[in-house]
Amino acid sequence: MKQIIDKMQTVLVFVVLFFVVATTLVAGESGSDPTTSQPKFNPWYLSAHPFGLLSMAELIKLPPADKRMFWKLTTGYQYDTNAILNAIGAPVPTTVAKMNDGRKMVNIIGSYIPYRSQDHDYTLNYAFFNSNHDELDDFNLTQNMVELAGRWNLTKRRTLRYSTVYQHLLLGKKIFDEALMTGPSLVYSNGHTHTTSIDLRYRKTDYRNVSIFATNSNRTGHNWSGAVTHSIQVTPKKLVRVGYSYDVDHARTDTWDGAGHKVSYETSYILPNDMLLNCYSEYYRKDYDGFYMSIGGQRHDSSYTSITTLTKYFNDKYGVSLRTLWSRNWSNVAAFDMSRAIHGILIDTRF
């Protein structure tokens, strides 16, 4: 009961913080100078689908102002050194041929803006992701997501966005999970080079048991999270983004209950000849509530992830990316102590 009360207090703090900051920012604008000149639009901007399995910021040309529908198709090949997320030092399951494998992938993202005005708009987004392994067919992924979002300009430099997302994920040919996520985002821009985003999210996930993960349904539950992200356009060709987030899980069994802290750092460079270098890294610490008999205590995990992407763009529609991901999770429970690397080449087309 005490753990539930603590989680409710955390959620309350998130909500109060969001509205206090929102009110302060809006009130604070009354003293700003309305004649302050705005910077010219850079012909490039950073864009990423926020709910993808492995979404990264990208650099694409601004679309025409009157365009209401956008499509992006990405295909490629990836090599995963730990496709089954096997723990370090643990034997590979007898039912699995190998732990490293290659896979072909396709990602389709579409956006439609049914209504847009100067002060607000509504957007319907759709994302499809599919991966097909060379050997590990049971680890193929098929993901469908639909997002409905609204955006309102509260003042000249403050924007409120509210988003609701539904996700359906297949592992192999079986349902792995269904999820519903919703929450607001408040974005503040100083009109020059600094932008701050405050995000609150509630996520309800229904996990299903599958042959590979027989107790997967124990993770069913909900998650509250809050995040602050600050972006700095250091120069017209360099952008830096730092972030902090805190999340709380309440699952069907207390072995999956817990709270986590994440800090992240990202830098993007526009290089000559329409090229982009993007470097992202994050550190995540999570403390679980459940008691593990194997260690005689509670589980504690720390993970570090880095992703580097180099992209070459050809006119406004085509791009080729080389991407590498490295992840290391340290855990006092041996089954969750693991490392992973994913290397790939991606080709995308925009319509």
Sequence and secondary structure as in RCSB ss.txt:
>XXXX:A:sequence
MKQIIDKMQTVLVFVVLFFVVATTLVAGESGSDPTTSQPKFNPWYLSAHPFGLLSMAELIKLPPADKRMFWKLTT
GYQYDTNAILNAIGAPVPTTVAKMNDGRKMVNIIGSYIPYRSQDHDYTLNYAFFNSNHDELDDFNLTQNMVELAG
RWNLTKRRTLRYSTVYQHLLLGKKIFDEALMTGPSLVYSNGHTHTTSIDLRYRKTDYRNVSIFATNSNRTGHNWS
GAVTHSIQVTPKKLVRVGYSYDVDHARTDTWDGAGHKVSYETSYILPNDMLLNCYSEYYRKDYDGFYMSIGGQRH
DSSYTSITTLTKYFNDKYGVSLRTLWSRNWSNVAAFDMSRAIHGILIDTRF
>XXXX:A:secstr
 HHHHHHHHHHHHHHHHHHHHHHHHHHHGGGS TT       SEEEE  TT TT   EEEE   TT  EEEEEEE
EEEEETTTT   TT    TT S S EEEEEEEEEEEEEEEE SSEEEEEEEEEEEEEESS GGG EEEEEEEEEE
EEE SSSEEEEEEEEEEEEEETTEEEEEEEEEEEEEEEE SSSEEEEEEEEEEEEEE   SSSTTGGGG EEEEE
EEEEEEEEEETTEEEEEEEEEEEEEESSGGG EEEEEEEEEEEEEETTTEEEEEEEEEEEEEEEEEETTTTEEEE
EEEEEEEEEEEEEETTTEEEEEEEEEEEEEESSGGG EEEEEEEEEEEEE 
